[in-house]
Amino acid sequence: MTARLLFVFCLLSSALGPLNAREAAPTAADVAVERRMVAISEELRCLVCQNESLAGSQADLAKDLRREIREQIQAGRSDQEILDFMVGRYGDFVRYRPPLKGATLLLWFGPFLLLIAGLAGLLMFLRRRARRVAEATLSAEERKKAEELLGIGDRGNGP
């Protein structure tokens, strides 16, 4: 009996489910505003996720910032003015491509400097290692003692 009721309930809920569905509410009344908002927010980093663009993030702060961008677009501000506003409020970190200036030189050239330093360190290590291997040759006396210990010296002269 319980199985039948469960079956009927599932059948009715799946049949009546689409009646409760609503159309998604538009995020902006104007499609052009939405397109501009997405283009601008793709240039900005989500301050919560940090590895995601503002356009792709679902964090509450990202939603608030997208709403702020929409409001500024509707107020008639240009894309550059909106980006300048965001940088003024959150710093250069909010941009995926920060401008090239004194404060961001390390962001732009730091990875290359680390690569060069790593290659230089590797080269020094390999040179030092090659010198140690070349210096590790045995003298005639050391060689004779090693052969005696290993039992490989003068095999033909045995009793």
MOSUL-V254644 format. One record per backbone hydrogen bond with DSSP energy under -0.5 kcal/mol. CO is the residue of the C=O (numbers start at 1). NH is the residue of the N-H. If there is no record, write none. Layout:
CO;NH  CO;NH
This chain:
1;5  2;6  3;7  4;8  5;9  6;10  7;11  8;12  9;13  10;14  11;15  12;16  13;17  16;19  16;20  17;20  17;21  18;21  30;34  31;35  32;36  33;37  34;38  35;39  36;40  37;41  38;42  39;43  40;43  41;44  41;54  41;55  43;96  44;54  46;50  49;51  52;46  53;57  59;63  60;64  61;65  62;66  63;67  64;68  65;69  66;70  67;71  68;72  69;73  70;74  71;75  72;77  73;76  78;82  79;83  80;84  81;85  82;86  83;87  84;88  85;89  86;90  87;91  91;94  92;95  94;45  96;98  99;101  101;104  101;105  102;105  104;108  105;109  106;110  109;113  110;114  111;115  112;116  113;117  114;118  115;119  116;120  117;121  118;122  119;123  120;124  121;125  122;126  123;127  124;128  125;129  126;130  127;131  128;132  129;133  130;134  131;135  132;136  133;136  139;143  140;144  141;145  142;146  143;147  144;148  145;149  146;150  147;151  147;152  147;153  154;157  155;158
